[in-house]
Amino acid sequence: MRRILVVGAGQSGLQLAIGLLAEDYDVTLVDPRGPEEIETGRVMSTQCLFGPALRRERRHGLSFWDDRAPAITGVGVRVARPDGDPEPEVDWVGRLEEPAQSVDQRLKLAAWLRVFVQGGGRFLRHRVSVEDLATVGWDYELVVVAAGRGELARIFPRDERRSPFRAPQRSLSLAYVTGAEAHPVGGVLSRTAVPGAGEVFSLPTLSLVGPCQAVMVEAVPGGPLDRIPGAGASGEEILAGILDVLRHHAPWEYERFAEARPADSGATLSGGYAPTVREPVAHLRGGNVVLGMADSVVANDPITAQGANMASLCAEVYRRAIVDHGRRPFDETFMRSAFAAYWHHARQVTAWSRVMLSGPPHVWELYRLAERHRPTADRFADSFSDPGGLIDWFLHPERAMEYVDSVRCATGSSHLPIS
């Protein structure tokens, strides 16, 4: 039985560990927090899983919340007017072919960790250092680091060609709340773009207290949305800052969240990080090599709501690569090959994130088109399930404008009713 060590009990690490356990590998999982600490800690993100990721969880018997988590059936886009007008310039909702779902990762990861242990996995509650990796790595045939964007991620060399950002592109503040109203259309992942200043996101989610709403502000550092208290602020202070931003820049969202209150004592979070792509292999003292996965090596801004989805995909790609490798050694060639299979998909999300962070003119043109043309709105919504097709019509200015022109030509009018 081949021995594998997975460092980090997040979406990717746990999904990989449980998947390998089912394939009869001897799997050890290491994380500084056990299920109880995860459940009583702070929220980690406003994750939303779309069709393909949800299907993976169901296949592996890891979807425990289908009967409780609110169904997300569409992606809404609003664009604020530059003069602070109380009505948005653009307002539409695209339909999803498959419903999406958001489950508080405190619920999910705690449950999955218990499943891993009950299934015979070995769990060590320990904060792993670089020195630990160099020492214990020799006891395993493969070491996979799924520890997110923290200290351990920095053992993987930065890929300068694929990492144009040196600083966070957004200041992030989020809250899970009760007392908020649902989106007028129902289960919608709502996005409000404030040109040049940032974005506001909201969505229905399942948290510790049951179904509720989550709201997040992505503020351009130093801009008008960047006014929310950060480190050291209480949950009430962070939520008050979020509501202040909504009141001034997204009043349609403020109407929904005006009576909101934190869902629990750990229901808020603030921070920021620089989107970075890293080399997938780290060489440690003594010659040991380890493989990085998901956010540890490809960390995108959450502006495209793809973080948990890409973590899920990375776990699936790596699981298949490990199983298909048979009895051969897990050397650097194997590691780079496994990452290349993941990067084939992840590069599309990285490109999409860069486009959304910069907000080039063609994006606003596509948003305006989608308000008048239902197929465009639906196509954008379903890109969250499969970003691979965005390269054909969304990512490049020339292709985007060719698409806009083709739609107008096909309909014979520049004024397209949405139907």
PEQUIRA-V260844 format. One record per residue. N is the residue number from 1. RES is the residue in three letters. SS is DSSP state (helix for helix, strand for strand, loop for the rest). Layout:
<<N & RES & SS> <N & RES & SS>>
This chain:
<<1 & MET & loop> <2 & ARG & loop> <3 & ARG & strand> <4 & ILE & strand> <5 & LEU & strand> <6 & VAL & strand> <7 & VAL & strand> <8 & GLY & loop> <9 & ALA & loop> <10 & GLY & loop> <11 & GLN & helix> <12 & SER & helix> <13 & GLY & helix> <14 & LEU & helix> <15 & GLN & helix> <16 & LEU & helix> <17 & ALA & helix> <18 & ILE & helix> <19 & GLY & helix> <20 & LEU & helix> <21 & LEU & helix> <22 & ALA & helix> <23 & GLU & loop> <24 & ASP & loop> <25 & TYR & loop> <26 & ASP & strand> <27 & VAL & strand> <28 & THR & strand> <29 & LEU & strand> <30 & VAL & strand> <31 & ASP & strand> <32 & PRO & loop> <33 & ARG & loop> <34 & GLY & loop> <35 & PRO & helix> <36 & GLU & helix> <37 & GLU & helix> <38 & ILE & helix> <39 & GLU & helix> <40 & THR & helix> <41 & GLY & loop> <42 & ARG & loop> <43 & VAL & loop> <44 & MET & loop> <45 & SER & loop> <46 & THR & loop> <47 & GLN & loop> <48 & CYS & loop> <49 & LEU & strand> <50 & PHE & loop> <51 & GLY & helix> <52 & PRO & helix> <53 & ALA & helix> <54 & LEU & helix> <55 & ARG & helix> <56 & ARG & helix> <57 & GLU & helix> <58 & ARG & helix> <59 & ARG & helix> <60 & HIS & loop> <61 & GLY & loop> <62 & LEU & loop> <63 & SER & loop> <64 & PHE & loop> <65 & TRP & loop> <66 & ASP & loop> <67 & ASP & loop> <68 & ARG & loop> <69 & ALA & loop> <70 & PRO & loop> <71 & ALA & loop> <72 & ILE & strand> <73 & THR & strand> <74 & GLY & strand> <75 & VAL & strand> <76 & GLY & strand> <77 & VAL & strand> <78 & ARG & strand> <79 & VAL & strand> <80 & ALA & loop> <81 & ARG & loop> <82 & PRO & loop> <83 & ASP & loop> <84 & GLY & loop> <85 & ASP & loop> <86 & PRO & loop> <87 & GLU & loop> <88 & PRO & loop> <89 & GLU & loop> <90 & VAL & strand> <91 & ASP & strand> <92 & TRP & strand> <93 & VAL & strand> <94 & GLY & strand> <95 & ARG & strand> <96 & LEU & strand> <97 & GLU & strand> <98 & GLU & strand> <99 & PRO & strand> <100 & ALA & strand> <101 & GLN & strand> <102 & SER & loop> <103 & VAL & strand> <104 & ASP & loop> <105 & GLN & helix> <106 & ARG & helix> <107 & LEU & helix> <108 & LYS & helix> <109 & LEU & helix> <110 & ALA & helix> <111 & ALA & helix> <112 & TRP & helix> <113 & LEU & helix> <114 & ARG & helix> <115 & VAL & helix> <116 & PHE & helix> <117 & VAL & helix> <118 & GLN & helix> <119 & GLY & loop> <120 & GLY & loop> <121 & GLY & loop> <122 & ARG & strand> <123 & PHE & strand> <124 & LEU & strand> <125 & ARG & strand> <126 & HIS & loop> <127 & ARG & loop> <128 & VAL & loop> <129 & SER & loop> <130 & VAL & helix> <131 & GLU & helix> <132 & ASP & helix> <133 & LEU & helix> <134 & ALA & helix> <135 & THR & helix> <136 & VAL & helix> <137 & GLY & helix> <138 & TRP & helix> <139 & ASP & helix> <140 & TYR & loop> <141 & GLU & loop> <142 & LEU & strand> <143 & VAL & strand> <144 & VAL & strand> <145 & VAL & strand> <146 & ALA & loop> <147 & ALA & loop> <148 & GLY & loop> <149 & ARG & loop> <150 & GLY & loop> <151 & GLU & helix> <152 & LEU & helix> <153 & ALA & helix> <154 & ARG & helix> <155 & ILE & helix> <156 & PHE & loop> <157 & PRO & loop> <158 & ARG & strand> <159 & ASP & loop> <160 & GLU & helix> <161 & ARG & helix> <162 & ARG & helix> <163 & SER & loop> <164 & PRO & loop> <165 & PHE & loop> <166 & ARG & loop> <167 & ALA & loop> <168 & PRO & loop> <169 & GLN & loop> <170 & ARG & loop> <171 & SER & strand> <172 & LEU & strand> <173 & SER & strand> <174 & LEU & strand> <175 & ALA & strand> <176 & TYR & strand> <177 & VAL & strand> <178 & THR & strand> <179 & GLY & loop> <180 & ALA & loop> <181 & GLU & loop> <182 & ALA & loop> <183 & HIS & strand> <184 & PRO & loop> <185 & VAL & loop> <186 & GLY & strand> <187 & GLY & loop> <188 & VAL & strand> <189 & LEU & strand> <190 & SER & strand> <191 & ARG & strand> <192 & THR & strand> <193 & ALA & strand> <194 & VAL & strand> <195 & PRO & loop> <196 & GLY & loop> <197 & ALA & loop> <198 & GLY & strand> <199 & GLU & strand> <200 & VAL & strand> <201 & PHE & strand> <202 & SER & strand> <203 & LEU & strand> <204 & PRO & strand> <205 & THR & strand> <206 & LEU & strand> <207 & SER & strand> <208 & LEU & loop> <209 & VAL & loop> <210 & GLY & strand> <211 & PRO & strand> <212 & CYS & strand> <213 & GLN & strand> <214 & ALA & strand> <215 & VAL & strand> <216 & MET & strand> <217 & VAL & strand> <218 & GLU & strand> <219 & ALA & strand> <220 & VAL & loop> <221 & PRO & loop> <222 & GLY & loop> <223 & GLY & loop> <224 & PRO & loop> <225 & LEU & loop> <226 & ASP & loop> <227 & ARG & loop> <228 & ILE & loop> <229 & PRO & loop> <230 & GLY & loop> <231 & ALA & loop> <232 & GLY & loop> <233 & ALA & loop> <234 & SER & loop> <235 & GLY & helix> <236 & GLU & helix> <237 & GLU & helix> <238 & ILE & helix> <239 & LEU & helix> <240 & ALA & helix> <241 & GLY & helix> <242 & ILE & helix> <243 & LEU & helix> <244 & ASP & helix> <245 & VAL & helix> <246 & LEU & helix> <247 & ARG & helix> <248 & HIS & helix> <249 & HIS & helix> <250 & ALA & loop> <251 & PRO & helix> <252 & TRP & helix> <253 & GLU & helix> <254 & TYR & helix> <255 & GLU & helix> <256 & ARG & helix> <257 & PHE & helix> <258 & ALA & loop> <259 & GLU & loop> <260 & ALA & loop> <261 & ARG & strand> <262 & PRO & strand> <263 & ALA & loop> <264 & ASP & loop> <265 & SER & loop> <266 & GLY & loop> <267 & ALA & loop> <268 & THR & strand> <269 & LEU & strand> <270 & SER & strand> <271 & GLY & strand> <272 & GLY & loop> <273 & TYR & loop> <274 & ALA & loop> <275 & PRO & loop> <276 & THR & strand> <277 & VAL & strand> <278 & ARG & strand> <279 & GLU & loop> <280 & PRO & loop> <281 & VAL & strand> <282 & ALA & strand> <283 & HIS & strand> <284 & LEU & loop> <285 & ARG & loop> <286 & GLY & loop> <287 & GLY & loop> <288 & ASN & loop> <289 & VAL & strand> <290 & VAL & strand> <291 & LEU & strand> <292 & GLY & strand> <293 & MET & loop> <294 & ALA & helix> <295 & ASP & helix> <296 & SER & helix> <297 & VAL & loop> <298 & VAL & strand> <299 & ALA & strand> <300 & ASN & loop> <301 & ASP & loop> <302 & PRO & helix> <303 & ILE & helix> <304 & THR & helix> <305 & ALA & loop> <306 & GLN & loop> <307 & GLY & helix> <308 & ALA & helix> <309 & ASN & helix> <310 & MET & helix> <311 & ALA & helix> <312 & SER & helix> <313 & LEU & helix> <314 & CYS & helix> <315 & ALA & helix> <316 & GLU & helix> <317 & VAL & helix> <318 & TYR & helix> <319 & ARG & helix> <320 & ARG & helix> <321 & ALA & helix> <322 & ILE & helix> <323 & VAL & helix> <324 & ASP & helix> <325 & HIS & loop> <326 & GLY & loop> <327 & ARG & loop> <328 & ARG & loop> <329 & PRO & loop> <330 & PHE & loop> <331 & ASP & loop> <332 & GLU & helix> <333 & THR & helix> <334 & PHE & helix> <335 & MET & helix> <336 & ARG & helix> <337 & SER & helix> <338 & ALA & helix> <339 & PHE & helix> <340 & ALA & helix> <341 & ALA & helix> <342 & TYR & helix> <343 & TRP & helix> <344 & HIS & helix> <345 & HIS & helix> <346 & ALA & helix> <347 & ARG & helix> <348 & GLN & helix> <349 & VAL & helix> <350 & THR & helix> <351 & ALA & helix> <352 & TRP & helix> <353 & SER & helix> <354 & ARG & helix> <355 & VAL & helix> <356 & MET & helix> <357 & LEU & helix> <358 & SER & helix> <359 & GLY & loop> <360 & PRO & loop> <361 & PRO & helix> <362 & HIS & helix> <363 & VAL & helix> <364 & TRP & helix> <365 & GLU & helix> <366 & LEU & helix> <367 & TYR & helix> <368 & ARG & helix> <369 & LEU & helix> <370 & ALA & helix> <371 & GLU & helix> <372 & ARG & helix> <373 & HIS & loop> <374 & ARG & helix> <375 & PRO & helix> <376 & THR & helix> <377 & ALA & helix> <378 & ASP & helix> <379 & ARG & helix> <380 & PHE & helix> <381 & ALA & helix> <382 & ASP & helix> <383 & SER & loop> <384 & PHE & loop> <385 & SER & loop> <386 & ASP & loop> <387 & PRO & helix> <388 & GLY & helix> <389 & GLY & helix> <390 & LEU & helix> <391 & ILE & helix> <392 & ASP & helix> <393 & TRP & loop> <394 & PHE & loop> <395 & LEU & loop> <396 & HIS & loop> <397 & PRO & helix> <398 & GLU & helix> <399 & ARG & helix> <400 & ALA & helix> <401 & MET & helix> <402 & GLU & helix> <403 & TYR & helix> <404 & VAL & helix> <405 & ASP & helix> <406 & SER & helix> <407 & VAL & helix> <408 & ARG & helix> <409 & CYS & helix> <410 & ALA & helix> <411 & THR & helix> <412 & GLY & loop> <413 & SER & loop> <414 & SER & loop> <415 & HIS & loop> <416 & LEU & loop> <417 & PRO & loop> <418 & ILE & loop> <419 & SER & loop>>
